[in-house]
Amino acid sequence: MKRLAIIPARSGSKGLKDKNIIELCGKPLIAYSIEAAVNTNLFDRVIVSTDSEFYAKISRQYGAEVLMRGEELSNDNSTTYMVLEDILKNKILDTYDYFVLLQPTSPMRNAQHIIEAVEKFEQKFKRFDFLVSMKESEHAKVLVNPIDEDESLKFFDTNFSNYRRQGYKDYSPNGAIFIAKPDSYLKQKHFFGARSLAYIMQAKDSVDIDGPIDLLLAKILMSEN
């Protein structure tokens, strides 16, 4: 099969300045995703989509191709779908059997994770159009509810005196790996649903860097490794 890896990396971020290239244990953050993709030896192309010439230079240094995106795909209102649609429709829709989206904020996801996810997806290629990496949630959904304006706990109606964590096992996307067939993705516009396959990852490999605490955790885990 022909496979494409896509790594979206726009410049600018509100939580951490230049988050996608922030230094992590001696490398810019985006380098971990590029190297993971390249080291699988699975992809015909590893593409970074960015609006920054500086990000582009770093991406090429670590072995990726670069597609520059316009300002309309780089502001706070642009979505992942819009970026992927631009790549798939305008450049390579009919060229690849499927693509793998690797967000640069998941540095603990390595080449072996990608290989395992790809193998799982290809084994069930006829039945599924998508794959999403997941982790066991820190809290079961019975423990996650809104608090209304009156600040009461009326939505928490479980008898928690009998709650046992082992009795509940819920999962959430960890943001590390998304796989999709191009036509199916452009039609559905997201990766989830009955035709989406789960790839379960451990919590330590699921760090998604959004703020300073996530970055610190990643540094600790990498140092231990």
C-alpha positions in Angstrom: 0.0 0.0 0.0 1.0 3.6 -0.5 1.1 5.6 2.7 1.4 9.2 3.5 2.4 10.8 6.8 1.2 14.3 7.6 2.5 16.4 10.5 0.6 19.7 10.9 2.7 22.5 12.6 1.5 26.0 12.4 3.5 28.7 14.1 2.2 30.6 17.1 0.4 29.2 20.1 -1.2 30.7 23.1 -0.4 28.2 25.8 3.3 27.7 25.0 5.1 30.1 22.7 6.2 28.4 19.5 5.0 25.1 21.1 5.7 22.9 18.0 9.4 23.7 18.0 9.9 24.2 21.8 13.1 22.5 23.1 12.6 19.1 24.6 15.6 17.2 25.8 17.9 18.7 23.1 15.5 18.7 20.2 12.7 20.8 18.9 9.4 19.1 19.7 8.4 18.5 16.1 11.6 16.5 15.5 10.2 13.6 17.5 7.2 13.1 15.2 9.3 13.5 12.1 11.9 11.0 13.2 9.2 8.6 14.4 7.6 8.6 11.0 10.9 8.4 9.0 12.2 5.6 11.2 9.2 3.3 10.4 10.3 3.1 6.8 6.6 2.8 5.9 5.8 6.1 4.2 6.3 7.2 0.7 6.3 10.7 1.9 6.5 12.4 5.3 5.1 15.9 4.9 5.0 18.8 7.4 2.3 21.4 6.7 3.4 24.8 8.1 3.0 28.5 7.7 6.5 29.3 9.0 9.8 29.3 7.0 11.7 28.7 10.2 9.5 25.7 11.0 10.1 24.5 7.5 13.8 24.7 7.8 13.8 22.7 11.0 11.4 20.1 9.5 13.7 19.6 6.5 16.7 19.2 8.8 15.0 16.2 10.4 14.0 14.5 7.1 10.5 15.8 6.2 9.2 17.4 3.1 7.4 20.7 3.6 4.1 22.1 2.2 3.7 25.7 3.0 0.1 26.7 3.8 -1.6 30.1 3.4 -2.7 32.5 6.1 -6.3 31.3 5.8 -5.2 27.9 7.1 -2.9 29.3 9.8 -5.2 31.4 12.0 -7.0 30.5 15.2 -10.1 29.6 13.2 -8.5 27.1 10.9 -9.2 23.4 11.8 -7.3 20.2 11.2 -10.0 19.2 8.6 -9.3 22.4 6.6 -5.6 21.7 6.5 -6.0 18.1 5.5 -8.7 18.9 3.0 -6.3 21.4 1.3 -3.6 18.7 1.1 -5.8 15.9 0.0 -8.0 17.7 -2.5 -5.5 19.9 -4.1 -2.4 17.7 -4.2 -2.6 14.0 -3.6 -6.1 12.7 -3.2 -5.8 9.7 -5.6 -2.2 8.9 -4.9 -2.3 7.1 -1.5 -4.3 4.3 0.0 -4.5 6.1 3.3 -2.7 8.8 5.4 -1.5 8.9 8.9 -1.8 12.2 10.9 0.9 12.7 13.5 0.5 15.7 15.7 3.8 17.2 16.9 2.6 17.5 20.4 2.9 13.8 21.1 6.6 13.2 21.4 6.4 9.9 23.4 4.7 8.3 20.4 7.5 6.5 18.6 8.1 4.5 15.4 7.0 1.2 17.0 3.7 2.7 17.9 3.1 3.8 14.4 4.2 0.5 13.0 1.7 -1.3 15.3 -1.1 1.0 14.4 -0.5 0.7 10.7 -0.3 -3.1 10.9 -3.6 -3.2 12.8 -5.3 -0.9 10.3 -4.1 -2.8 7.3 -5.2 -6.2 8.8 -8.7 -4.8 9.0 -8.6 -2.5 6.0 -11.8 -3.8 4.4 -13.9 -3.3 7.5 -12.5 0.0 8.8 -11.9 3.4 7.2 -10.2 5.0 10.2 -8.0 4.3 13.2 -7.5 6.5 16.3 -5.0 6.0 19.1 -6.6 5.9 22.5 -5.6 5.7 26.2 -7.5 4.5 29.2 -9.0 7.6 30.8 -7.8 8.9 34.1 -11.4 9.2 35.2 -14.3 7.0 34.2 -17.1 9.0 32.5 -19.3 8.5 35.5 -17.0 10.9 37.4 -17.0 13.6 34.7 -20.1 15.8 34.6 -20.9 19.5 34.3 -21.5 21.8 37.3 -24.5 24.0 36.7 -24.7 27.8 37.5 -26.1 27.0 41.0 -22.9 25.0 41.7 -24.8 22.0 42.9 -23.7 18.4 42.2 -27.1 17.4 40.8 -25.5 15.8 37.7 -23.4 13.5 40.0 -26.1 11.0 40.9 -23.9 7.9 41.4 -23.5 6.3 44.8 -19.7 6.9 45.0 -19.4 5.0 48.3 -19.7 1.9 46.1 -17.5 3.2 43.3 -14.6 1.0 42.3 -12.3 2.3 39.6 -11.7 -1.3 38.4 -15.4 -1.6 37.6 -15.2 1.1 35.0 -12.9 1.3 32.0 -13.4 4.2 29.7 -11.1 5.5 27.0 -10.3 8.8 25.4 -8.3 9.9 22.3 -4.7 10.7 23.1 -4.0 12.7 20.0 -0.9 10.7 18.9 -2.0 8.7 15.8 -4.9 9.2 13.4 -5.3 7.1 10.2 -7.9 7.6 7.4 -8.7 6.7 3.9 -8.7 10.0 2.0 -12.2 9.7 0.4 -13.8 8.5 3.7 -12.2 11.4 5.6 -13.2 14.1 3.2 -16.8 12.7 3.3 -17.1 12.3 7.1 -14.7 15.2 8.1 -13.5 13.4 11.2 -11.9 10.1 12.4 -14.5 8.6 14.7 -17.5 6.3 14.5 -18.4 2.7 13.9 -15.9 2.4 11.0 -13.0 3.6 13.2 -10.7 1.2 14.9 -9.0 1.8 18.3 -5.3 1.5 18.9 -4.7 1.5 22.7 -1.5 3.1 24.0 -0.2 3.3 27.6 -0.5 6.5 29.6 3.2 7.2 29.6 3.3 7.2 25.8 0.2 9.4 25.6 1.6 12.7 26.8 0.0 15.5 24.7 1.9 18.8 25.2 -0.5 21.6 25.6 1.0 23.5 28.5 4.0 23.8 30.8 3.0 20.8 33.0 2.7 18.5 30.0 6.2 19.7 28.8 7.7 19.0 32.3 6.1 15.5 32.4 7.5 14.7 28.9 11.0 15.8 30.1 10.8 13.6 33.1 9.6 10.6 31.1 12.3 11.0 28.5 15.0 11.4 31.1 13.9 8.1 32.7 13.9 6.4 29.3 
